[in-house]
Amino acid sequence: MGYEKSPRIREIAEELIDDHHPHLKDAKELLEYYVRDDGGGGLDR
């Protein structure tokens, strides 16, 4: 099991920041978004 960066999660999170948390816009480039890879499929990355 490990973690890998998720462009889809980043996209969703950035939309939420833009829509609901504009005070965090400057931090968007500093944040990283990961999904846990347990080898069992699941989220569509």
DAQUILIN-V508940 format. One record per residue. N is the residue number from 1. OMEGA is omega as a letter, one per 20 degrees, with the letter a starting at -180 (999 if undefined). Layout:
BEGIN
n->N omega->OMEGA
n->N omega->OMEGA
END
This chain:
BEGIN
n->1 omega->r
n->2 omega->r
n->3 omega->r
n->4 omega->r
n->5 omega->a
n->6 omega->r
n->7 omega->a
n->8 omega->r
n->9 omega->r
n->10 omega->a
n->11 omega->r
n->12 omega->a
n->13 omega->r
n->14 omega->r
n->15 omega->r
n->16 omega->r
n->17 omega->a
n->18 omega->a
n->19 omega->a
n->20 omega->a
n->21 omega->a
n->22 omega->r
n->23 omega->r
n->24 omega->a
n->25 omega->a
n->26 omega->a
n->27 omega->a
n->28 omega->a
n->29 omega->a
n->30 omega->a
n->31 omega->r
n->32 omega->a
n->33 omega->a
n->34 omega->r
n->35 omega->r
n->36 omega->r
n->37 omega->r
n->38 omega->r
n->39 omega->a
n->40 omega->a
n->41 omega->r
n->42 omega->a
n->43 omega->r
n->44 omega->a
n->45 omega->999
END
